[in-house]
């Protein structure tokens, strides 16, 4: 449940959040610490600990389905934005 800056510059960032003593996680997408640095954008509301594996799977499947040729995850997020990821993650609940 600690927050350093690593999650904000990760291609996929995960930050632990305490909600009334329970573990929840905030997901960010699109961060980078490269020469073209960027801060990740929050995907949406935090998710419960038990939901994280399913959320990650939906993020990876969205990337797989929407990437172009051998496009990297970060390049895909920058090209299409996070809305397609949000739709697939949160419309599944």
C-alpha positions, 0 to 999 in steps of 0.5 A: 500500500505504498505509492512511489512514482513508479506506477505513474511512469509505467506502461501499466501502473498499479498503485495499492489503495486502502479502502476501509482496510481492504486492498484495492488497486488503481490502474494507469496506462500509458506512462513512460520514463523514456526520452518521450516521458509521459505520466500514465492516465488513470484507467478508472475507479480502483478495483478490488484485489481479487479483480486485478488478474481479470482486469490485467487479462482484459487489458492484455487482450484489448492490446492484442486485438487492437495493436497494429502489426508488432506495435508495442503496448505503449505505442498502441495506448498512445495511438488509440487512447485509453477508452477502448481499455476502459470499455473492455475493463469496466463494461465487463463488471 
